[in-house]
Amino acid sequence: MPLTDLDRKLLSELLAGRSGSWKVFVDRFTGLVIQVIQQTAHAHSLKLTEDDIDDLCSDTYAELLSRDMGALRGFRGRCSLATYLAVIVRRIVVRRLTQHRYRQALGHVNAHRAAVDQASSDSPDLRNVEARDEVESLMSRLPADARQILSWFYLDNASYGEIAARLGKPLNSIGPMLARIRQALTAGQHRPSR
């Protein structure tokens, strides 16, 4: 459908900044804007409230006015103004709905993370379980004898004296031994696990 003389005149008055032309434009195309919003939401399986529709309608008009009415100035008259506006409105609505879904999903993720963090900080038992899991995961990369020493020290809370007695080694050798194991463990964290 070609551009009508009425729409051509309305568009040129609007772009020229003629008084009252924006009101005429809004009155003429609000029905179309609302229809496109509803169809787009339906196509994306979303139910919108009247407030949602009003917000999206406002967002659409704000976008049409932005950048000195750049979207309207880009109209070349190869189709009807209504068709051109429907495409613009659909793009705006899809972008806004996508942003809304993203914020909503991010909000759920952040709320979940905050709840887990709060539970972790409130519960020493949960922190201990997490620490134990991390230590066991890192220890699985070490030789069996080094794993045993770390297990005694970090998981069983054995003292240097107890570890020295279990290994039959001098007490002053346990600190350096643990330091070497930790160093190997730290170096192993930077290599990909096999």
C-alpha positions in Angstrom: 0.0 0.0 0.0 1.6 3.3 -1.0 2.0 6.4 1.1 -1.2 8.4 1.3 -1.3 12.2 0.8 -2.7 12.6 4.3 0.2 10.7 5.8 2.8 12.5 3.7 1.4 15.8 4.8 1.2 14.7 8.5 4.8 13.4 8.4 6.2 16.6 6.7 4.4 18.8 9.3 5.7 16.6 12.1 9.3 16.7 10.9 9.0 20.5 10.3 7.9 20.9 14.0 4.5 22.3 13.2 2.4 22.9 16.3 -0.2 20.2 17.0 1.3 17.8 14.5 2.6 15.4 17.2 -0.9 15.2 18.8 -2.5 14.4 15.4 0.2 11.8 14.8 -0.3 10.1 18.2 -4.1 10.2 17.8 -3.9 8.7 14.3 -1.4 5.8 15.1 -2.0 4.9 18.8 -4.5 2.2 17.8 -1.8 0.7 15.5 0.9 0.9 18.1 -1.3 -0.9 20.7 -2.3 -3.5 18.2 1.4 -4.2 17.3 2.3 -4.3 21.0 -0.4 -6.9 21.7 0.4 -9.0 18.7 4.1 -9.0 19.5 3.5 -10.0 23.1 1.2 -12.7 22.0 3.8 -14.0 19.5 6.2 -14.2 22.4 3.7 -15.9 24.7 3.6 -13.0 27.1 0.6 -11.6 28.9 0.6 -7.9 29.3 -1.3 -5.8 31.7 -2.8 -2.4 30.7 0.0 -0.8 32.5 2.6 -2.8 30.5 0.9 -1.8 27.3 0.9 1.9 28.4 4.6 1.7 29.3 5.5 0.0 26.0 3.4 2.6 24.1 5.2 5.4 25.9 8.6 3.8 25.2 7.6 3.5 21.5 6.7 7.2 21.3 9.8 8.2 23.2 11.9 6.2 20.8 10.2 7.8 17.8 11.0 11.2 19.2 14.7 10.4 20.0 17.6 11.5 17.9 15.5 14.3 16.4 12.9 11.8 15.2 15.6 9.9 13.4 13.4 6.8 12.8 10.7 9.0 11.2 13.2 10.9 9.2 14.5 7.6 7.8 11.1 6.9 6.2 11.6 6.8 2.4 7.9 6.4 1.4 8.3 3.0 -0.3 5.3 1.7 1.7 2.5 3.1 3.8 3.4 5.0 6.9 1.4 2.5 9.0 3.5 -0.4 7.6 6.7 1.4 8.4 5.5 2.3 11.9 4.4 -1.3 12.6 7.9 -2.6 11.8 9.5 0.1 14.0 7.1 -0.6 16.9 7.6 -4.3 16.7 11.4 -3.9 16.9 11.1 -1.5 19.8 8.7 -3.8 21.7 10.9 -6.9 21.1 13.9 -5.0 22.4 12.1 -3.8 25.5 10.6 -7.2 26.2 14.0 -8.8 25.8 15.5 -6.3 28.2 12.7 -6.9 30.7 13.1 -10.7 30.5 16.9 -10.3 31.0 16.4 -8.0 34.0 13.9 -10.4 35.4 16.1 -13.4 34.9 19.1 -11.6 36.3 17.0 -10.5 39.3 16.1 -14.2 40.0 19.8 -15.2 39.6 21.0 -12.4 41.9 18.3 -13.1 44.4 19.2 -16.8 44.4 22.9 -16.0 44.7 22.2 -13.5 47.6 20.2 -16.2 49.4 22.9 -18.8 49.0 25.6 -16.2 50.1 23.5 -15.3 53.1 22.9 -18.9 54.0 26.7 -19.6 53.6 27.6 -16.7 55.8 25.0 -17.6 58.4 25.9 -21.3 58.5 29.3 -22.4 59.5 28.4 -26.0 58.7 27.7 -25.0 55.0 31.0 -23.1 54.8 32.8 -26.1 56.2 31.2 -28.4 53.7 32.1 -26.0 50.8 35.7 -25.7 52.1 36.0 -29.5 52.5 34.7 -30.1 49.0 37.2 -27.6 47.5 40.1 -29.1 49.4 39.1 -32.7 48.4 38.8 -31.6 44.8 42.3 -30.0 44.8 43.8 -32.9 46.7 42.7 -35.4 44.1 45.4 -34.0 41.9 48.2 -34.9 44.3 50.0 -38.2 44.9 48.5 -40.5 47.6 51.0 -39.8 50.3 50.7 -36.0 49.9 46.9 -36.3 49.9 47.1 -38.3 53.2 49.2 -35.6 54.9 46.9 -32.8 53.7 43.8 -34.8 54.8 45.3 -35.3 58.3 46.2 -31.6 58.6 43.2 -29.8 56.9 40.4 -32.3 57.3 41.2 -34.1 60.5 42.8 -31.0 62.1 45.8 -33.1 63.2 48.7 -31.2 64.7 52.2 -31.2 63.4 53.1 -33.6 66.3 50.3 -36.0 65.4 51.3 -36.0 61.8 55.0 -36.5 62.7 54.0 -39.5 64.9 51.9 -41.1 62.2 54.6 -40.7 59.6 57.5 -41.5 62.0 59.2 -38.3 61.0 60.8 -35.5 63.0 58.4 -32.8 64.1 60.4 -30.0 62.4 60.0 -31.7 59.0 56.2 -31.4 58.9 56.1 -27.7 58.3 58.4 -27.7 55.3 56.7 -30.9 53.9 53.3 -29.1 54.1 54.8 -26.0 52.4 56.1 -28.2 49.5 52.7 -29.9 49.1 50.9 -26.6 49.1 53.3 -25.2 46.6 52.7 -28.3 44.3 49.0 -27.9 44.8 49.1 -24.2 43.9 51.2 -24.9 40.8 48.7 -27.7 39.9 45.8 -25.2 40.0 47.2 -23.3 37.0 47.6 -26.4 34.9 44.5 -28.0 33.2 43.4 -31.1 35.1 43.5 -34.4 33.1 
